[in-house]
């Protein structure tokens, strides 16, 4: 049985504190409301957030509403997932993936 978690939204104003200042690794999904693959990825990330909550925090950022952080993090397309650890980006993945695909891409950092 899968455990789903509601993803917290971060903004340009809260990014530094919520993501870079986190003691736990944070996976940020950069997305947009008009993005079809982002909608496909949403339940996958909700499942990962619910199942991996002990070792990983998963949040989302709307790139249209928060262009500064997206630009500063060099997000060129959506969906883009970037894993932050100790205030630094350590890995990224572009495009919708399966749960196993997402976990495999970031497993070595968790």
Buried (B, 14 or more C-beta within 10 A) or exposed (E): EEEEBEBBBBEBEBBEEBBEEBEEBBBBBBBBEEBEBBEBBBEBBBBBBBBBEEEBBBBBBBBEEBEEBBEEBEBEEBBBBBBBBEEEBEBBBBEBBEBEEBBEBBEEEB
